[in-house]
Amino acid sequence: MAARTASSGRTASRAAPKSAAIPQLSWHQVRPAPIILVSGTEVFLAERAIRQLRDFLKLEDPNLEISDVQADSYAPGELLTMASPSLFGEPRLIRVSSVEKCSDTFLAEALDYLQNPAEDTYVVLRHGGGVRGKKLLDTIRSGVGGGIEVVCAELKKDSDRHDFASAEFKSAGKRVTPSALRSLVAAFSGDLAELSAACQQLIADVGAEVTETTVDRYYGGRVEANAFKVADAAIAGHQGEALVILRHALSSGADPVPVVAAFAMKIRTMAKLCGVRGGSGQLASQFGLAPWQVERAQRDLRNWSDEGLARCVVALAETDAAVKGAERDPVFALERLIGVIARRGES
């Protein structure tokens, strides 16, 4: 798989164990291998790396079999069963989560599996940090099993987040000015997932070039006054808090249109997942979402009724038209939407 950018390479080398005998890669360099250890505390990058690997393997063979295993609630023999050849010999991708909380049974069977990995099978082991499972990690890093390690360390420095955002625009072929990048990173310094979502929204909405003026129009240049914070507060039922954040955002120069867009992104994801059961990995694949988006929407859906969500979808469409000229007072329309959503669509 081709690397999207070289900017994150130093993160992998900085976080990787010096004694490792296997390739140490950044999230964007993930590639097929019998064993893929995805380590590090940055959940968003780990999920994206795993999703990127899945997409690559599906492109190589649409008949790819995908299975998910929870290492902390592992059933004896589960890994070997999933790795066993199928009737038609399709390649298999086995995604193992919570390895940092793995059971003794999983640990023993995973160590045995490393001695003789199955053919045409790719086992992804997600380890979020800590000492549990260290023997397994050390064995993989020694070269047993022919694996690789994808290091997803937290991007703590603004320079790392700047490089990440720059790569998002570069991969989409979108020009962005240095001042726009600085403003965007400052506006989303606390959440890499939100920074990525903001980049994708600008990529989708804006023409040839993203400028600082564009970023300020969408996000107001402040963490506590951005569109996603308004939406999060309202969806959580905190109407007063959402209105305070909204007014702060508007006074900082934010425009009602991107605030409605933030609501639309979240409400539509909730609508997709309403009444649907399954794990985050499975549902993410089914609906074309990232696992973190599924988990967030599932949390947001608690205490919502189907009827209330439907009313919010209608109110969202009306507000979208209102802020784009259908009504004289877009701010009032937006405040009205916040009230509907904070009440979860109930009168």
C-alpha positions in Angstrom: 0.0 0.0 0.0 1.4 3.4 -1.0 2.2 5.8 1.8 0.1 9.0 1.7 2.7 11.2 3.3 6.1 10.9 4.9 5.3 13.5 7.6 4.1 10.9 10.2 7.1 8.6 9.8 9.0 10.1 12.6 6.2 9.4 15.0 6.5 5.7 14.4 10.3 5.7 14.8 10.0 7.7 18.0 7.4 5.4 19.6 8.6 2.1 18.3 10.7 -0.2 20.6 14.3 0.0 19.6 14.8 -3.8 19.8 12.0 -4.7 17.4 13.1 -7.0 14.6 10.0 -6.3 12.5 9.0 -3.3 10.4 7.8 -0.3 12.5 5.3 1.7 10.4 3.1 4.8 10.8 -0.7 4.4 10.4 -0.7 5.6 6.8 1.9 2.9 5.8 -0.2 -0.1 6.9 0.1 -3.0 4.5 -0.8 -6.7 4.5 1.1 -9.2 6.6 0.3 -12.4 8.4 0.3 -10.5 11.7 -0.4 -6.8 11.9 0.2 -5.4 15.4 -1.6 -2.0 15.7 -0.2 -0.4 18.9 -0.5 2.9 20.6 -3.0 5.1 22.4 -4.3 7.2 19.4 -7.6 5.4 18.8 -8.6 7.4 15.8 -5.4 6.7 13.9 -5.5 3.0 14.8 -9.1 2.6 13.5 -8.2 4.5 10.3 -5.2 2.2 9.7 -7.3 -0.9 10.2 -10.0 0.4 8.0 -7.4 1.3 5.3 -6.1 -2.2 5.4 -9.6 -3.7 5.1 -10.4 -1.5 2.1 -7.1 -2.5 0.4 -7.7 -6.2 0.9 -11.3 -5.9 -0.3 -10.1 -4.1 -3.4 -7.6 -7.0 -4.0 -10.4 -9.6 -3.4 -14.0 -8.7 -3.0 -14.7 -12.1 -1.4 -12.5 -11.3 1.6 -14.0 -12.8 4.8 -13.9 -10.4 7.8 -14.2 -11.6 11.4 -14.0 -9.8 14.7 -12.7 -11.1 18.0 -12.8 -9.6 21.4 -9.5 -10.6 23.2 -11.0 -9.9 26.6 -14.0 -12.2 26.2 -12.3 -14.8 24.0 -13.9 -18.2 23.5 -11.4 -21.1 23.3 -10.5 -22.1 19.8 -12.1 -19.0 18.3 -8.9 -17.7 16.5 -8.1 -21.1 15.0 -11.6 -21.6 13.8 -11.8 -18.2 12.1 -8.4 -18.8 10.5 -9.3 -22.2 9.1 -9.6 -22.4 5.3 -13.1 -21.9 3.9 -14.7 -24.1 1.3 -13.8 -21.7 -1.6 -10.5 -20.6 -0.2 -11.3 -16.9 0.3 -8.7 -14.7 2.0 -9.5 -13.9 5.6 -9.1 -10.7 7.7 -9.4 -11.3 11.5 -9.6 -8.1 13.6 -8.8 -8.7 17.3 -9.6 -5.8 19.7 -8.8 -5.2 23.3 -5.6 -7.1 23.3 -4.4 -4.9 26.2 -7.1 -6.7 28.2 -6.8 -10.1 26.8 -7.7 -13.3 28.6 -5.2 -16.0 29.5 -6.8 -18.3 27.0 -6.4 -15.8 24.1 -2.8 -15.1 25.1 -1.9 -18.8 25.0 -3.7 -19.5 21.7 -2.3 -16.4 20.0 1.2 -17.3 21.0 0.6 -20.8 19.5 -0.8 -19.3 16.4 2.3 -17.2 15.8 4.3 -20.4 15.3 2.3 -21.3 12.2 0.1 -18.5 10.8 -2.6 -19.6 8.4 -2.1 -19.0 4.7 -4.1 -16.1 3.0 -5.0 -14.9 6.5 -4.3 -11.5 8.0 -4.6 -11.1 11.8 -4.8 -7.6 13.1 -4.1 -7.3 16.8 -5.1 -4.0 18.4 -3.2 -3.2 21.6 -4.0 0.2 23.2 -1.2 0.2 25.7 -0.3 -1.2 29.1 1.6 -4.3 30.3 -1.1 -6.9 29.7 -0.2 -9.0 26.7 3.5 -7.9 26.8 4.7 -11.5 26.1 2.6 -11.6 23.0 3.9 -8.2 21.8 7.5 -9.1 22.5 7.1 -12.3 20.6 5.7 -10.5 17.6 8.4 -7.9 17.7 11.1 -10.6 17.7 9.9 -11.6 14.3 8.0 -14.8 15.1 5.0 -15.0 12.8 6.4 -12.7 10.1 4.4 -9.6 11.3 4.7 -5.9 11.2 3.8 -3.2 13.8 1.7 -0.1 13.0 2.5 2.5 15.7 -0.4 4.9 16.4 1.1 7.1 19.0 -0.9 10.1 20.3 -0.2 13.3 18.3 0.5 15.6 21.2 2.4 18.4 19.5 0.8 21.0 17.3 3.4 20.3 14.7 2.3 16.7 14.5 -1.4 17.7 14.2 -0.4 20.3 11.6 1.3 17.6 9.5 -1.7 15.4 9.9 -4.2 18.1 8.7 -1.9 19.0 5.9 -1.8 15.4 4.7 -5.6 15.2 4.8 -5.8 18.1 2.3 -2.9 16.9 0.2 -4.4 13.4 -0.3 -7.7 15.0 -1.4 -5.9 17.3 -3.9 -7.1 20.4 -2.1 -4.9 23.5 -1.6 -4.8 25.0 1.9 -2.9 28.1 3.1 -0.5 27.9 6.0 -2.6 30.3 8.0 -5.7 28.2 7.4 -3.9 25.1 8.7 -2.8 26.9 11.8 -6.3 28.2 12.6 -7.8 24.8 12.0 -5.3 23.0 14.2 -5.9 25.6 17.0 -9.7 25.2 16.7 -9.5 21.4 17.2 -6.5 20.9 19.4 -8.3 18.5 21.7 -9.7 15.8 19.4 -8.0 14.3 16.4 -11.2 12.8 15.1 -12.9 16.2 15.1 -9.9 17.7 13.3 -10.2 15.1 10.6 -13.9 15.6 10.3 -13.4 19.4 10.0 -10.8 18.8 7.2 -13.2 16.5 5.4 -16.0 19.0 5.7 -13.9 21.8 4.2 -12.6 19.5 1.5 -16.2 18.7 0.5 -17.6 22.2 0.8 -14.9 24.6 -0.3 -13.7 25.3 -3.9 -10.2 25.4 -5.1 -8.4 26.7 -1.9 -9.1 26.7 1.8 -8.1 30.0 3.4 -8.0 31.3 6.9 -11.1 33.3 6.2 -12.9 30.1 5.3 -11.8 28.4 8.5 -12.8 31.3 10.6 -16.2 31.4 8.9 -16.8 27.7 9.7 -15.3 27.3 13.1 -14.8 30.7 14.6 -11.1 30.0 15.5 -12.0 28.7 19.1 -12.2 25.3 20.6 -15.1 26.2 22.8 -17.0 28.0 20.1 -17.0 25.6 17.2 -19.9 23.9 15.4 -19.3 20.5 16.8 -19.4 21.7 20.4 -22.8 23.3 19.8 -24.1 20.1 18.2 -22.7 17.9 21.0 -24.2 19.9 23.8 -27.7 20.0 22.1 -27.7 16.3 21.3 -26.8 15.6 24.9 -29.9 17.5 26.0 -28.0 20.6 27.3 -30.0 23.3 25.6 -28.7 26.2 27.7 -25.1 25.2 27.2 -25.6 24.8 23.5 -27.1 28.3 23.2 -24.3 29.8 25.2 -21.7 28.1 22.9 -23.6 29.1 19.8 -23.7 32.8 20.8 -20.1 32.7 21.6 -19.3 31.2 18.2 -21.5 33.7 16.4 -19.9 36.6 18.2 -16.5 35.2 17.2 -17.5 35.3 13.5 -18.8 31.8 12.9 -21.6 31.4 10.3 -24.9 29.5 11.0 -24.4 27.4 7.8 -21.5 25.2 9.1 -23.2 24.9 12.5 -26.2 23.3 10.8 -23.8 21.2 8.8 -22.3 19.8 12.0 -25.8 19.0 13.3 -26.5 17.3 9.9 -23.4 15.1 10.1 -24.3 13.8 13.6 -28.1 13.5 13.2 -27.8 11.6 9.9 -25.3 9.2 11.4 -27.7 8.6 14.4 -30.5 8.1 11.9 -28.5 5.4 10.0 -27.8 3.5 13.2 -31.2 3.9 14.9 -32.5 0.4 15.8 -29.5 -1.4 14.3 -27.5 -3.9 16.4 -24.0 -5.0 16.1 -20.4 -4.2 17.0 -18.8 -1.0 16.0 -16.4 -2.6 13.5 -19.3 -4.5 11.8 -21.6 -1.5 11.6 -18.8 0.8 10.4 -18.1 -1.5 7.5 -21.9 -1.8 6.7 -22.6 1.9 6.7 -19.3 3.3 5.5 -18.4 4.9 8.8 -15.4 4.9 11.1 -15.9 2.7 14.3 -15.5 5.8 16.5 -18.4 7.5 14.6 -20.5 4.4 15.3 -19.7 4.3 19.0 -20.3 8.0 19.3 -23.7 7.8 17.6 -24.7 4.8 19.7 -23.9 6.8 22.8 -25.9 9.8 21.4 -28.9 7.6 20.7 -29.5 6.7 24.3 -32.9 7.9 25.5 -34.0 8.9 22.0 -37.2 7.6 20.4 -37.6 6.8 16.7 -40.4 9.4 16.4 -38.3 12.0 18.2 -35.3 11.4 15.9 -37.6 11.6 12.8 -38.9 15.0 14.0 -35.3 16.2 14.4 -34.5 15.1 10.8 -37.4 17.2 9.6 -36.4 20.2 11.7 -32.9 19.9 10.5 -34.0 20.1 6.8 -36.2 23.1 7.6 -33.3 24.9 9.4 -30.9 24.1 6.6 -33.2 25.9 4.2 -33.8 28.8 6.7 -30.1 29.6 7.2 -29.6 29.5 3.4 -32.2 32.2 2.8 -35.6 30.7 3.3 -36.2 32.7 6.5 -35.2 36.2 7.5 -33.6 35.3 10.8 -31.1 32.4 10.4 -29.9 32.7 14.0 -33.5 32.3 15.4 -34.0 29.3 13.2 -30.8 27.7 14.5 -31.8 28.4 18.1 -35.1 26.8 17.4 -33.4 23.7 16.0 -31.2 23.5 19.2 -34.4 23.5 21.3 -36.0 20.7 19.2 -32.8 18.5 19.4 -32.2 19.2 23.1 -35.7 17.9 23.8 -34.9 14.9 21.6 -37.7 15.8 19.2 -40.3 15.6 22.0 -42.8 18.5 22.4 
